[in-house]
Amino acid sequence: MTVGPTKELTAQLAVEIHVSHLNRSLAFYKALGFSIERSDDTFAVMRWESSYIFLDQRNQVASTLDLPVANVRVVVNHIDVLWEQVQAANMRVIDMLTTQTYGLRDFTIADPDGFGVRFAQII
């Protein structure tokens, strides 16, 4: 396994997601605008600005719930543009685009293994 750069190693918070098919998950997150920092056969690092998601391929990934157990929030500047991209790509929507009372306009989708990704724009 390759050692990551200092920014990756010292990131205050990074989410690691267990995935069943690394290439499928890479394509999913790349379509949303994440960049691939590095990858090998079973592990990849994706970046959104200065934040990271680690994708770790596992033999057994079971998602038996209709709703994700957890989600990661990504703050964006153009929520409506991303919402259109998600709908055009026919991604699984968990929560529709909504203006929330707590000051965000957001939506949540599920990745190929059922992990929630919530995109939000500050109102």
N, C-alpha and C positions, 0 to 999 in steps of 0.2 A: 504494500500500500504506500502511496506517495504521501509525504508530509505536506500539509498545506502551508500557504504563506502566513506571515505573522498576523495580518489583519483577520484572517479566518480563524487562526488559533486563539486570538485574544478577543474575539467578538464577545460582547457581554452576554448575549443570548442567541442561541442557535437551536432550531428545532430539528430533531432527527426523526424521520418517518420510515417505518418498515414498509417496504413495497414488495409485491410479488413478481413484478416484471420491470426491471430497471429501465429498459429502453422505452417501454410504454409510458412510464412515469416521467422520464426525461422529456419526451415529446409533449406530454400534457403541460408541464410547467413551462417549457420553452414557448409553447403557443400562447401562454398567458403573459409573457414578457420577462420571465426569469432568464438569467444568463447562466450557462454552464461554465463553472470555474475549472473543474477538473472531474474526471471520472475514470473508473477502471471497470472490470467485469461485473462487480457487485456493489459498488459504492460510487456516489457522485455528490458533488457539492454544487448547489445552485445558489445564485445571488440575486437579491433585489436591493439595489442601491448598496447600503452598508450592512444589510442583514442576510443571513444564510439559512438555507434549508439543506439538510443532509438527507440523501436518499440511500437507504441501506436495504439491498435485496435480501430477503429471507425466504427459506423454503416454505414456511408455513405462515401465511398472513391471512387471518380470518376476520372478516367484517360481517357479522351476522345482524347488525343493527340497521334500521332504516335511517337513523340519524347518526352523524359522526359523534364519537365520544369526546372529541376535542376539535378545535380549529385554530388556525394561525391567522392573525389579522395582518393585512397588508394595506397601508395607507397610500392612496393614489390621488393624483390631481384631476383626472378625467374619468370619473366613475361611469358616466353614460357611454363613453367610447368602449371601455372594457366590457360593460354589460352587453353591448351589441356584439362584440367579439365572442363572448361566452355563448350567447344565444345562436350565433351563426355556426359555431362549432358544435352545437347540440350537446353541451356539457350538462352534467346532472346538477340541477339547481336544488338546493336545500331550502334556502330562504330567498324570496324574490327581492329585487331592488326596492328599498323602502327608505323613506326619510324617517329617522329615529328621533325620539324625544330627547335623547342624550347628546344630540349635536352632530350626528354622523348620518350620512346617506350610504347604505351598505347593502351587500348581498353575500350569500354564502353558497359555494358550490362544493361538490365532493370530487376528490381526485379518483383515479382508477381503482384504488384500494379502499375508498370510503372515508379518507381523512378530509376534514373540512378546511376549506380555504375561504376566508372572509375578506372581501375587498371593501374598503371604506374611504369615503371622502369627507373631510371636515366641512361642515356647513358654514 
